[in-house]
Amino acid sequence: MSGGGYDLACGYLLVPEDRSQPERRQVKLPVVVFRTQNPNPEPDPVIYLAGGGGFNMMPLLPYYMQLFGDAILRNRDFIVYNQRGAPLSEPALPCPGYGNLLYDLARNSDLSEEEIMAQKVAFLRDCYDDLVEQGINLEMYDTTTNAADANDLRIALGYKQANYYGVSYGTSLGLALIRNHPEGVRTIILDSVQPPQAAVNNERALNAYRAFAKLFDACAADDYCNRTYPDLEATFYRVIDDLNANPATTTAPGWEVSYDGGVFSEAIYSMLVIAQVDAAPRAIYAAAEGDLSHIDPYIPDILNAISPSALDTISEGVFYSLICRERAPLGSYQDALALAADLPPSIADHYLLNFSLWESNLCAVWEIEPNDPAMREAVVGDVPALVFAGQFDPITPSEWGRLAAETLSNSYFYEFPNLGHWEMDSDQCALEMGLQFLDDPTAEPDDSCMDALSGP
């Protein structure tokens, strides 16, 4: 079949939910194979490992093809699929109505943060009960089984080896492939790395603070930025204090929402995630002068004050099972408090409440067995690996990329000084380095294009 100028095939991968009981429930994963039209193609495809987990790749295929898929097709096939439990897979594991709940909670200004959290936890506990009553084994929706699915996909399509490209959670999946199925991995590209030994839940506040600090340091070190936006750090925290004392409002679809300094910090956080580093100092200074127009577009999404249908891109049953099965066992809320003890209170309080405490409360009722402790150790291997990190990434900090690369003996690590989360979709230099690596993983990519890159 062809579509949009592509030579492609669509179908399903059928695998057991529990490989120890292959005769029981089967899982269907939607797959799209884009075939290269190169008359002399390379024999090994690139299989994309999505973030999330539980993320629905299919609606965004045109976007991903434009960003990097078309470039990969120059020489080799490109394969995209939805991981088990994601929308369009069978069974999918959504929590129907959760988007409506978040939307309604965002509109209700009379509720305290504790009351909002209690309602979210109660709703998701009901979803958990419903999934269990359906006979879903939530322990089979983890990274180990996802890696087995990715390996089975390669085998089912008849490839001796594949190159895997993972982003964010997809890097956890890629590392699991190196650990459990190295024979099928020709190369791995790990972009914005979440290694299995990183205490994700514990470090929310710390990672946000580190990303902000890197922004302030980079601006201070740059003559133009420092001259135009002096004392950026002090200005940032002054805006937070002012908004905590006097919250602002902006327009969501059809109504107004109020937000404080913590939400303002999340707007700057969002700019760093999507590599709008140049825009962040300007947004901070404008806010200090009373102009919040630079950050207002981010607020409805942060507060879940958007159309509930916009939240249908992920299956909560998968997402929270991964958090509670693999991330929560690496620490506790008390550990998160300890890591945040020396941070500015305005950062620590907001990110501990909205991330670390929230996930701790949820995992107390999302009853799932922790995964094998061995799966939370560093991955050791000699598979050729290209590791990308963004200096300003607040989600998967560059420190995590270095951590993963330390135990991969045949790896190349690069930190991009101008980027945040997800490098190969954000920068042509990163994309070209990735393509070089795919063509010849025995040679270190030419990184001379990075010489022209800089921070704010």
LOTORDREN-802144 format. One record per residue (C-alpha): y, z, x; residue in one letter; residue number from 0. Coordinates in Angstrom, 2 decimals, always signed. Layout:
BEGIN
<<Y, Z, X>, a, NUM>
...
This chain:
BEGIN
<<+0.00, +0.00, +0.00>, m, 0>
<<+3.57, -0.58, +1.14>, s, 1>
<<+6.78, +1.06, +0.08>, g, 2>
<<+10.36, +0.89, +1.33>, g, 3>
<<+9.27, -1.45, +4.10>, g, 4>
<<+6.52, +0.90, +5.26>, y, 5>
<<+2.81, +0.29, +5.61>, d, 6>
<<+1.47, +3.50, +4.16>, l, 7>
<<-1.51, +5.12, +2.49>, a, 8>
<<-1.49, +8.12, +0.13>, c, 9>
<<-4.34, +10.42, -0.77>, g, 10>
<<-5.72, +13.94, -0.67>, y, 11>
<<-7.53, +16.00, +1.94>, l, 12>
<<-10.29, +18.04, +0.30>, l, 13>
<<-11.25, +21.26, +2.12>, v, 14>
<<-12.93, +24.56, +1.13>, p, 15>
<<-10.57, +27.38, +0.22>, e, 16>
<<-12.88, +29.67, +2.21>, d, 17>
<<-14.84, +27.88, +4.92>, r, 18>
<<-17.41, +30.69, +4.95>, s, 19>
<<-18.20, +29.77, +1.32>, q, 20>
<<-17.84, +25.97, +1.29>, p, 21>
<<-19.68, +25.59, -2.02>, e, 22>
<<-16.97, +27.47, -3.93>, r, 23>
<<-13.32, +26.58, -4.67>, r, 24>
<<-11.99, +23.39, -3.06>, q, 25>
<<-8.37, +22.85, -2.04>, v, 26>
<<-6.62, +19.46, -2.31>, k, 27>
<<-3.73, +18.68, +0.05>, l, 28>
<<-1.51, +15.62, -0.55>, p, 29>
<<-1.26, +13.35, +2.49>, v, 30>
<<+0.89, +10.33, +3.38>, v, 31>
<<-0.09, +8.18, +6.37>, v, 32>
<<+2.65, +5.90, +7.71>, f, 33>
<<+1.02, +3.20, +9.84>, r, 34>
<<+2.89, +1.80, +12.79>, t, 35>
<<+3.50, -1.94, +12.68>, q, 36>
<<+3.40, -2.15, +16.46>, n, 37>
<<+0.76, -4.80, +17.30>, p, 38>
<<-0.39, -2.67, +20.26>, n, 39>
<<-0.24, +0.88, +18.85>, p, 40>
<<-1.14, +4.07, +20.61>, e, 41>
<<-4.44, +5.48, +19.30>, p, 42>
<<-3.15, +8.99, +18.61>, d, 43>
<<-0.80, +9.68, +15.67>, p, 44>
<<+1.87, +12.31, +15.23>, v, 45>
<<+0.98, +14.84, +12.51>, i, 46>
<<+3.96, +16.78, +11.21>, y, 47>
<<+3.60, +20.54, +10.69>, l, 48>
<<+6.23, +21.69, +8.19>, a, 49>
<<+8.10, +24.96, +8.20>, g, 50>
<<+7.98, +27.51, +5.45>, g, 51>
<<+5.10, +28.04, +4.87>, g, 52>
<<+4.31, +26.72, +1.43>, g, 53>
<<+7.02, +24.06, +1.74>, f, 54>
<<+6.93, +20.84, -0.30>, n, 55>
<<+7.45, +17.96, +2.13>, m, 56>
<<+7.07, +15.09, -0.29>, m, 57>
<<+10.52, +14.92, -1.97>, p, 58>
<<+12.22, +14.85, +1.44>, l, 59>
<<+10.13, +12.11, +3.04>, l, 60>
<<+12.99, +9.54, +3.12>, p, 61>
<<+15.17, +12.10, +4.89>, y, 62>
<<+12.50, +12.97, +7.47>, y, 63>
<<+11.69, +9.33, +8.12>, m, 64>
<<+15.33, +8.61, +8.84>, q, 65>
<<+15.64, +11.62, +11.16>, l, 66>
<<+12.59, +11.07, +13.33>, f, 67>
<<+9.70, +9.41, +11.50>, g, 68>
<<+11.00, +5.86, +12.00>, d, 69>
<<+11.36, +6.48, +15.73>, a, 70>
<<+7.79, +7.77, +15.98>, i, 71>
<<+6.50, +4.68, +14.14>, l, 72>
<<+7.66, +2.47, +16.97>, r, 73>
<<+4.44, +3.24, +18.84>, n, 74>
<<+2.07, +5.31, +16.70>, r, 75>
<<+1.14, +6.37, +13.19>, d, 76>
<<+3.04, +9.23, +11.56>, f, 77>
<<+1.30, +11.57, +9.11>, i, 78>
<<+2.85, +14.03, +6.69>, v, 79>
<<+1.03, +16.42, +4.37>, y, 80>
<<+1.61, +19.53, +2.28>, n, 81>
<<-0.12, +22.67, +3.50>, q, 82>
<<-2.49, +24.54, +1.20>, r, 83>
<<-0.85, +26.29, -1.71>, g, 84>
<<+2.39, +24.29, -1.45>, a, 85>
<<+3.74, +22.38, -4.46>, p, 86>
<<+1.66, +19.29, -5.33>, l, 87>
<<-1.43, +20.77, -3.66>, s, 88>
<<-4.29, +22.05, -5.82>, e, 89>
<<-4.14, +24.90, -6.39>, p, 90>
<<-0.42, +25.38, -5.88>, a, 91>
<<+0.73, +28.98, -5.61>, l, 92>
<<+4.23, +29.22, -7.11>, p, 93>
<<+5.62, +32.23, -8.91>, c, 94>
<<+6.93, +30.47, -12.05>, p, 95>
<<+10.29, +31.79, -13.21>, g, 96>
<<+11.26, +33.40, -9.91>, y, 97>
<<+14.16, +30.99, -9.48>, g, 98>
<<+15.42, +31.90, -12.95>, n, 99>
<<+15.21, +35.60, -12.07>, l, 100>
<<+17.23, +35.14, -8.87>, l, 101>
<<+19.81, +33.10, -10.76>, y, 102>
<<+20.15, +35.75, -13.48>, d, 103>
<<+20.37, +38.57, -10.95>, l, 104>
<<+23.14, +36.76, -9.10>, a, 105>
<<+25.12, +36.56, -12.35>, r, 106>
<<+24.70, +40.27, -13.12>, n, 107>
<<+27.41, +42.09, -11.18>, s, 108>
<<+26.56, +45.46, -12.77>, d, 109>
<<+23.31, +45.94, -10.85>, l, 110>
<<+23.11, +47.80, -7.56>, s, 111>
<<+21.33, +46.29, -4.54>, e, 112>
<<+18.47, +48.76, -5.11>, e, 113>
<<+18.09, +47.69, -8.75>, e, 114>
<<+18.11, +44.02, -7.80>, i, 115>
<<+15.45, +44.63, -5.16>, m, 116>
<<+13.29, +46.60, -7.60>, a, 117>
<<+13.37, +43.76, -10.16>, q, 118>
<<+12.45, +41.15, -7.54>, k, 119>
<<+9.57, +43.25, -6.21>, v, 120>
<<+8.26, +43.94, -9.74>, a, 121>
<<+8.38, +40.24, -10.63>, f, 122>
<<+6.52, +39.20, -7.49>, l, 123>
<<+3.93, +41.94, -8.00>, r, 124>
<<+3.20, +40.41, -11.42>, d, 125>
<<+2.90, +37.01, -9.75>, c, 126>
<<+0.47, +38.47, -7.21>, y, 127>
<<-1.64, +39.93, -10.04>, d, 128>
<<-1.68, +36.56, -11.83>, d, 129>
<<-2.81, +34.69, -8.70>, l, 130>
<<-5.59, +37.20, -8.08>, v, 131>
<<-6.72, +36.96, -11.72>, e, 132>
<<-7.02, +33.19, -11.24>, q, 133>
<<-9.50, +33.88, -8.46>, g, 134>
<<-7.17, +32.82, -5.66>, i, 135>
<<-8.17, +34.37, -2.35>, n, 136>
<<-4.72, +34.89, -0.82>, l, 137>
<<-6.21, +35.77, +2.55>, e, 138>
<<-7.27, +32.13, +2.84>, m, 139>
<<-3.64, +30.96, +2.73>, y, 140>
<<-2.74, +31.94, +6.26>, d, 141>
<<-2.05, +30.28, +9.58>, t, 142>
<<-5.67, +30.30, +10.76>, t, 143>
<<-6.87, +28.37, +7.71>, t, 144>
<<-3.81, +26.10, +7.84>, n, 145>
<<-4.72, +25.21, +11.44>, a, 146>
<<-8.30, +24.42, +10.40>, a, 147>
<<-6.89, +22.15, +7.66>, d, 148>
<<-4.67, +20.32, +10.16>, a, 149>
<<-7.65, +19.78, +12.44>, n, 150>
<<-9.82, +18.58, +9.54>, d, 151>
<<-7.08, +16.14, +8.54>, l, 152>
<<-7.23, +14.55, +11.99>, r, 153>
<<-11.02, +14.30, +11.80>, i, 154>
<<-11.02, +12.90, +8.24>, a, 155>
<<-8.60, +10.14, +9.26>, l, 156>
<<-10.78, +9.18, +12.22>, g, 157>
<<-8.51, +10.09, +15.12>, y, 158>
<<-10.11, +11.45, +18.30>, k, 159>
<<-6.93, +13.37, +19.11>, q, 160>
<<-3.49, +13.77, +17.58>, a, 161>
<<-0.03, +14.80, +18.65>, n, 162>
<<+1.37, +17.60, +16.50>, y, 163>
<<+5.05, +18.22, +15.88>, y, 164>
<<+5.82, +21.64, +14.40>, g, 165>
<<+9.14, +23.10, +13.29>, v, 166>
<<+9.81, +26.80, +12.63>, s, 167>
<<+6.69, +28.12, +10.83>, y, 168>
<<+5.07, +24.82, +11.81>, g, 169>
<<+5.22, +26.01, +15.44>, t, 170>
<<+3.08, +29.02, +14.49>, s, 171>
<<+0.63, +26.53, +13.03>, l, 172>
<<+0.81, +24.38, +16.15>, g, 173>
<<+0.12, +27.36, +18.39>, l, 174>
<<-2.87, +28.25, +16.21>, a, 175>
<<-4.19, +24.72, +16.77>, l, 176>
<<-3.95, +25.26, +20.53>, i, 177>
<<-5.77, +28.57, +20.15>, r, 178>
<<-8.54, +27.45, +17.80>, n, 179>
<<-8.83, +23.64, +18.04>, h, 180>
<<-7.50, +22.52, +21.43>, p, 181>
<<-9.99, +19.67, +21.72>, e, 182>
<<-8.14, +17.72, +19.02>, g, 183>
<<-4.63, +18.24, +20.39>, v, 184>
<<-3.33, +15.59, +22.80>, r, 185>
<<+0.19, +17.07, +22.86>, t, 186>
<<+2.26, +19.57, +20.91>, i, 187>
<<+6.01, +19.63, +20.27>, i, 188>
<<+7.19, +23.11, +19.32>, l, 189>
<<+10.70, +22.96, +17.85>, d, 190>
<<+12.42, +26.29, +17.02>, s, 191>
<<+9.47, +28.48, +17.89>, v, 192>
<<+8.02, +31.37, +15.94>, q, 193>
<<+5.25, +32.70, +18.21>, p, 194>
<<+2.58, +34.87, +16.58>, p, 195>
<<+3.46, +37.93, +18.66>, q, 196>
<<+7.14, +37.92, +17.59>, a, 197>
<<+7.99, +40.75, +15.19>, a, 198>
<<+9.84, +38.51, +12.74>, v, 199>
<<+10.43, +41.14, +10.08>, n, 200>
<<+11.71, +43.68, +12.60>, n, 201>
<<+14.24, +41.43, +14.29>, e, 202>
<<+16.28, +40.00, +11.41>, r, 203>
<<+19.40, +42.03, +12.17>, a, 204>
<<+18.94, +41.76, +15.93>, l, 205>
<<+18.54, +37.98, +15.83>, n, 206>
<<+21.62, +37.54, +13.65>, a, 207>
<<+23.67, +39.70, +16.00>, y, 208>
<<+22.41, +37.82, +19.08>, r, 209>
<<+23.34, +34.46, +17.55>, a, 210>
<<+26.84, +35.67, +16.68>, f, 211>
<<+27.26, +37.16, +20.18>, a, 212>
<<+26.24, +33.84, +21.76>, k, 213>
<<+28.84, +32.06, +19.63>, l, 214>
<<+31.58, +34.47, +20.72>, f, 215>
<<+30.58, +34.27, +24.39>, d, 216>
<<+30.42, +30.48, +24.33>, a, 217>
<<+33.85, +30.24, +22.73>, c, 218>
<<+35.33, +32.67, +25.26>, a, 219>
<<+33.85, +30.60, +28.12>, a, 220>
<<+35.31, +27.34, +26.80>, d, 221>
<<+38.97, +26.83, +27.64>, d, 222>
<<+39.89, +24.96, +24.46>, y, 223>
<<+37.93, +27.21, +22.11>, c, 224>
<<+39.23, +30.39, +23.72>, n, 225>
<<+42.82, +29.15, +23.63>, r, 226>
<<+42.57, +28.00, +20.02>, t, 227>
<<+40.51, +30.93, +18.72>, y, 228>
<<+41.20, +33.94, +20.97>, p, 229>
<<+39.41, +37.21, +20.29>, d, 230>
<<+36.91, +35.42, +18.02>, l, 231>
<<+34.52, +38.37, +17.93>, e, 232>
<<+37.19, +40.87, +16.86>, a, 233>
<<+38.46, +38.41, +14.25>, t, 234>
<<+34.94, +37.93, +12.86>, f, 235>
<<+34.35, +41.64, +12.37>, y, 236>
<<+37.83, +42.15, +10.93>, r, 237>
<<+37.10, +39.53, +8.25>, v, 238>
<<+33.83, +41.30, +7.42>, i, 239>
<<+35.60, +44.65, +7.05>, d, 240>
<<+38.35, +43.12, +4.91>, d, 241>
<<+35.84, +41.43, +2.58>, l, 242>
<<+33.77, +44.60, +2.30>, n, 243>
<<+36.91, +46.40, +1.19>, a, 244>
<<+38.12, +43.57, -1.06>, n, 245>
<<+35.34, +41.10, -2.04>, p, 246>
<<+36.25, +37.47, -2.62>, a, 247>
<<+35.13, +35.11, -5.36>, t, 248>
<<+34.11, +31.48, -5.41>, t, 249>
<<+32.82, +29.09, -8.04>, t, 250>
<<+29.09, +28.61, -8.58>, a, 251>
<<+27.76, +26.05, -11.09>, p, 252>
<<+29.69, +27.02, -14.20>, g, 253>
<<+30.79, +30.53, -13.21>, w, 254>
<<+32.37, +32.66, -10.50>, e, 255>
<<+30.47, +34.80, -8.00>, v, 256>
<<+31.75, +37.66, -5.90>, s, 257>
<<+30.80, +38.21, -2.28>, y, 258>
<<+31.47, +40.67, +0.52>, d, 259>
<<+31.56, +40.68, +4.30>, g, 260>
<<+27.80, +40.61, +4.66>, g, 261>
<<+27.59, +37.37, +2.69>, v, 262>
<<+30.46, +35.96, +4.76>, f, 263>
<<+28.41, +36.67, +7.90>, s, 264>
<<+25.49, +34.81, +6.31>, e, 265>
<<+27.73, +31.79, +5.76>, a, 266>
<<+28.54, +31.73, +9.49>, i, 267>
<<+24.83, +32.30, +10.13>, y, 268>
<<+24.09, +29.21, +8.00>, s, 269>
<<+26.54, +27.15, +10.05>, m, 270>
<<+24.68, +28.11, +13.21>, l, 271>
<<+21.34, +27.25, +11.62>, v, 272>
<<+22.39, +23.69, +10.78>, i, 273>
<<+24.19, +23.14, +14.11>, a, 274>
<<+27.73, +23.24, +12.74>, q, 275>
<<+28.67, +25.33, +15.76>, v, 276>
<<+32.00, +23.56, +16.19>, d, 277>
<<+32.97, +24.47, +12.63>, a, 278>
<<+32.19, +28.19, +12.89>, a, 279>
<<+35.23, +29.38, +14.93>, p, 280>
<<+37.57, +27.40, +12.67>, r, 281>
<<+35.93, +28.92, +9.56>, a, 282>
<<+36.27, +32.45, +10.95>, i, 283>
<<+39.94, +32.02, +11.82>, y, 284>
<<+40.74, +30.36, +8.49>, a, 285>
<<+39.09, +33.28, +6.67>, a, 286>
<<+41.21, +35.72, +8.66>, a, 287>
<<+44.25, +33.91, +7.30>, e, 288>
<<+42.95, +34.08, +3.73>, g, 289>
<<+41.49, +30.56, +3.55>, d, 290>
<<+37.81, +30.84, +2.57>, l, 291>
<<+37.36, +27.18, +1.68>, s, 292>
<<+35.26, +26.54, +4.81>, h, 293>
<<+32.59, +29.01, +3.78>, i, 294>
<<+32.73, +28.82, -0.01>, d, 295>
<<+30.23, +25.92, -0.22>, p, 296>
<<+27.55, +28.15, +1.36>, y, 297>
<<+27.98, +31.13, -0.96>, i, 298>
<<+26.12, +30.02, -4.15>, p, 299>
<<+23.00, +29.18, -2.14>, d, 300>
<<+23.13, +32.48, -0.22>, i, 301>
<<+23.47, +34.45, -3.46>, l, 302>
<<+20.84, +32.35, -5.30>, n, 303>
<<+23.63, +31.32, -7.66>, a, 304>
<<+22.33, +27.76, -7.83>, i, 305>
<<+20.19, +25.89, -10.29>, s, 306>
<<+16.71, +27.46, -10.37>, p, 307>
<<+15.18, +23.98, -10.00>, s, 308>
<<+16.66, +23.84, -6.49>, a, 309>
<<+14.25, +26.62, -5.52>, l, 310>
<<+11.11, +24.67, -6.46>, d, 311>
<<+10.55, +23.39, -2.93>, t, 312>
<<+8.37, +26.30, -1.83>, i, 313>
<<+5.37, +28.21, -3.20>, s, 314>
<<+6.18, +31.90, -3.16>, e, 315>
<<+2.51, +32.85, -3.27>, g, 316>
<<+1.98, +31.22, +0.12>, v, 317>
<<+5.28, +32.28, +1.65>, f, 318>
<<+4.89, +35.98, +0.87>, y, 319>
<<+1.20, +36.04, +1.72>, s, 320>
<<+2.06, +34.78, +5.18>, l, 321>
<<+4.78, +37.39, +5.59>, i, 322>
<<+2.62, +40.29, +4.46>, c, 323>
<<-0.61, +39.17, +6.13>, r, 324>
<<+0.76, +38.13, +9.53>, e, 325>
<<+4.31, +39.37, +10.11>, r, 326>
<<+4.44, +42.78, +8.45>, a, 327>
<<+1.55, +44.20, +10.54>, p, 328>
<<+3.61, +43.66, +13.71>, l, 329>
<<+5.97, +46.47, +12.80>, g, 330>
<<+7.65, +48.49, +10.10>, s, 331>
<<+11.03, +49.08, +8.56>, y, 332>
<<+11.40, +52.05, +10.90>, q, 333>
<<+10.93, +49.69, +13.83>, d, 334>
<<+13.61, +47.41, +12.40>, a, 335>
<<+15.96, +50.40, +12.10>, l, 336>
<<+15.34, +51.32, +15.72>, a, 337>
<<+16.02, +47.77, +16.95>, l, 338>
<<+19.28, +47.71, +15.00>, a, 339>
<<+20.46, +51.15, +16.08>, a, 340>
<<+23.07, +49.87, +18.53>, d, 341>
<<+24.29, +46.93, +16.47>, l, 342>
<<+27.61, +46.91, +14.61>, p, 343>
<<+26.97, +48.75, +11.32>, p, 344>
<<+28.32, +45.85, +9.24>, s, 345>
<<+25.61, +43.58, +10.66>, i, 346>
<<+22.80, +46.14, +10.77>, a, 347>
<<+23.34, +47.41, +7.22>, d, 348>
<<+23.47, +43.97, +5.60>, h, 349>
<<+20.53, +42.36, +7.38>, y, 350>
<<+18.32, +45.44, +7.24>, l, 351>
<<+18.84, +45.79, +3.49>, l, 352>
<<+18.53, +42.12, +2.58>, n, 353>
<<+15.68, +41.17, +4.88>, f, 354>
<<+13.77, +43.95, +6.65>, s, 355>
<<+13.80, +46.52, +3.82>, l, 356>
<<+13.22, +43.82, +1.20>, w, 357>
<<+10.12, +42.52, +2.98>, e, 358>
<<+8.86, +46.05, +3.61>, s, 359>
<<+9.12, +46.90, -0.10>, n, 360>
<<+7.47, +43.65, -1.13>, l, 361>
<<+4.54, +44.00, +1.27>, c, 362>
<<+3.91, +47.51, -0.06>, a, 363>
<<+2.83, +45.92, -3.38>, v, 364>
<<+1.61, +42.50, -2.19>, w, 365>
<<-1.85, +43.82, -1.44>, e, 366>
<<-3.34, +41.65, +1.26>, i, 367>
<<-5.43, +42.46, +4.30>, e, 368>
<<-3.69, +42.02, +7.66>, p, 369>
<<-5.02, +39.11, +9.66>, n, 370>
<<-7.16, +39.55, +12.75>, d, 371>
<<-5.03, +41.35, +15.41>, p, 372>
<<-6.19, +38.75, +17.95>, a, 373>
<<-4.29, +36.13, +15.92>, m, 374>
<<-1.06, +38.08, +16.56>, r, 375>
<<-1.39, +37.86, +20.33>, e, 376>
<<+0.27, +35.32, +22.62>, a, 377>
<<-1.38, +31.90, +22.63>, v, 378>
<<-2.71, +30.86, +26.04>, v, 379>
<<-3.52, +27.22, +26.73>, g, 380>
<<-3.04, +24.18, +28.90>, d, 381>
<<-2.36, +21.57, +26.22>, v, 382>
<<+0.78, +19.58, +27.18>, p, 383>
<<+3.60, +21.24, +25.26>, a, 384>
<<+7.27, +20.42, +24.81>, l, 385>
<<+9.23, +23.49, +23.68>, v, 386>
<<+12.72, +23.10, +22.18>, f, 387>
<<+15.18, +25.87, +21.32>, a, 388>
<<+18.80, +26.00, +20.18>, g, 389>
<<+21.15, +28.43, +21.87>, q, 390>
<<+22.68, +29.52, +18.57>, f, 391>
<<+19.52, +29.66, +16.44>, d, 392>
<<+19.57, +32.94, +14.43>, p, 393>
<<+16.16, +32.33, +12.79>, i, 394>
<<+13.94, +31.55, +15.77>, t, 395>
<<+16.02, +32.56, +18.81>, p, 396>
<<+15.63, +30.77, +22.11>, s, 397>
<<+14.10, +33.95, +23.53>, e, 398>
<<+11.05, +33.27, +21.32>, w, 399>
<<+10.74, +29.74, +22.68>, g, 400>
<<+10.69, +31.06, +26.24>, r, 401>
<<+8.15, +33.68, +25.19>, l, 402>
<<+5.79, +31.02, +23.83>, a, 403>
<<+6.24, +28.74, +26.85>, a, 404>
<<+5.33, +31.54, +29.28>, e, 405>
<<+1.65, +31.41, +28.32>, t, 406>
<<+1.41, +27.63, +27.95>, l, 407>
<<+0.66, +26.53, +31.50>, s, 408>
<<+1.47, +22.86, +30.90>, n, 409>
<<+4.74, +23.25, +29.04>, s, 410>
<<+8.36, +22.13, +29.40>, y, 411>
<<+11.08, +24.32, +27.87>, f, 412>
<<+14.60, +23.22, +26.98>, y, 413>
<<+17.43, +25.17, +25.37>, e, 414>
<<+20.11, +23.01, +23.76>, f, 415>
<<+23.59, +24.49, +24.25>, p, 416>
<<+25.05, +22.89, +21.12>, n, 417>
<<+22.32, +23.46, +18.53>, l, 418>
<<+20.85, +26.02, +16.16>, g, 419>
<<+17.60, +25.74, +14.22>, h, 420>
<<+15.55, +22.53, +14.55>, w, 421>
<<+16.52, +20.33, +17.48>, e, 422>
<<+14.85, +16.93, +17.03>, m, 423>
<<+16.52, +16.36, +13.67>, d, 424>
<<+19.91, +17.51, +14.93>, s, 425>
<<+20.45, +15.68, +18.19>, d, 426>
<<+19.64, +12.20, +19.50>, q, 427>
<<+19.11, +13.60, +22.99>, c, 428>
<<+16.34, +15.92, +21.77>, a, 429>
<<+14.72, +13.08, +19.82>, l, 430>
<<+14.66, +10.75, +22.82>, e, 431>
<<+13.21, +13.50, +25.02>, m, 432>
<<+10.51, +14.10, +22.41>, g, 433>
<<+9.63, +10.40, +22.33>, l, 434>
<<+9.43, +10.30, +26.14>, q, 435>
<<+7.05, +13.25, +26.09>, f, 436>
<<+4.81, +11.58, +23.52>, l, 437>
<<+4.61, +8.45, +25.64>, d, 438>
<<+3.82, +10.33, +28.87>, d, 439>
<<+3.13, +14.07, +28.58>, p, 440>
<<+2.24, +14.24, +32.29>, t, 441>
<<+5.86, +13.65, +33.30>, a, 442>
<<+8.75, +15.97, +32.59>, e, 443>
<<+11.17, +14.28, +30.18>, p, 444>
<<+14.46, +13.01, +31.56>, d, 445>
<<+16.94, +15.63, +30.39>, d, 446>
<<+20.07, +13.99, +31.85>, s, 447>
<<+21.37, +13.41, +28.29>, c, 448>
<<+21.79, +17.18, +28.00>, m, 449>
<<+24.56, +17.08, +30.64>, d, 450>
<<+27.00, +15.85, +28.01>, a, 451>
<<+26.17, +18.65, +25.57>, l, 452>
<<+28.25, +21.77, +25.22>, s, 453>
<<+28.90, +24.65, +22.88>, g, 454>
<<+31.93, +25.12, +20.62>, p, 455>
